[in-house]
Amino acid sequence: MKRIFYVVVILIVTMCIVSACRKMEESYKQYVVPGGLTYAGKATSPKAYSGLNRVKIAWLRGSDPSVVKAKVYWNNFADSLSVDIPPSGDTISVTIENLLEKKYTFTIRTYDGKGNSSIPVEVVGGSYGEKYQAQLLTRPVNSNVLNANGTLTIGWGGADESNGAYASEVKYTDVSGKEQHKIFSVKSLVSEIPDMKPNTNYQFRTIFRPDTLSIDNFYTSYTDGSGLFSFNKKSWKIISYSTQHSDGDNAVINFIDGNEATRWHTCAGCSSYPHFATIDMGVERTITQFGVWRTTFETGGDDRGPDKFDFLTSADNVTWVNQGSFNFNRLINGEQRYSLPNKPKARYFKFVGTQGPQSYMVMGEISTYGL
């Protein structure tokens, strides 16, 4: 009897379940697509390439030959752009112009010829503009050295690599009169311009890329090269001088060796003012400035330099022009620089100490600048 009861109960429960399922099928029948849904092949490996108020979206074409169109959406689907898919090619790309400067989430859907769409694919990218441009800093120039052959060597300061600086551009006029542009990596500490037209200047700027996928470069404004090129001393010669105390540590050649820690010491006990040294730069230059150092040899700062000196120039080592009498502070270290308003063209110059505390004179270094 119990067994019959259990069988009846099971039959009743089964009938209830079947009835409920039939009701559910009737409820969802309107939403069922006969034969199932068809999806177009989705965009594969999408990338967003940043740019100047624009972003380029690119993805692999994929293996679905039925895909004929794509739509790219942004701003929460408020904006979109349609893209026709060509029958051949590996990569599909579209550039979205006139974007505000910010980050965007782009959604890509592809469509086949019957209007079936793919599942959405998202990619994030950014547009850069005035805000980014305004914070870019030009890489500084620390030195300009011009040698006797006319080769300009530029010594660079630090570049803002964290903000995307990757190169410096130098614009100049070459010896044939043509404008040239040369690009140098920010990894280079020095750059050479071997063919700049004599007595001309150059301009430089820094090139930035905000990220490695950027399709646009960003530039700082051009800055003039100082125009005060330091003349390379490797070809300089001392062609005459008053005295030197001895060779080696006291030699007059130390006056142009590029090191203020060496010294030119005139003869102690056997010389008196004026003391002079005549230098041949090896080629005629336009001198706009010159600089003089006291020596730091031994004592870290030698006060036995002159209080006054003259600076003379010559094109031929025969006819000399005195460019002026100058005061020198023999109590301080470092370069003391002097301007030459007449900007003389000269191959030779002469430093003449005219007044000092001792009969002899001790000096560290001299340099000239110009074009």
ABEGO torsion letter per residue (X at the ends): XAAAAAAAAAAAAAAAAAAAAAAAAAAAAAABBBGEBBBBBBBBGBBBBBBBGBBBBBBBAEABAABABBBBBBGGGABBBBBBBBABEABBBBBBBGBBBBBBBBBBBBBBAAGBBBBBBBBBBBBBBAAAAAABBBBBBABBBBBAAGBBBBBBBBBBAAAGBABBBBBBBBAAGBBBBBBBBAABABBBBAABBBGBBBBBBBBBBABAABABBBBBBBBBBAGBBBBBAAABBBABBABBABBEAABAAAAAAGBAABBBBBBBGABBOBBBBBBBAGBBBBBABBBBBBBABGAGEBAABBABBBBBBBAAGABBBBAEBBBBBAABBEBBBBBBAAGBBBABBBBBBABBABABBBBABBBBBEX
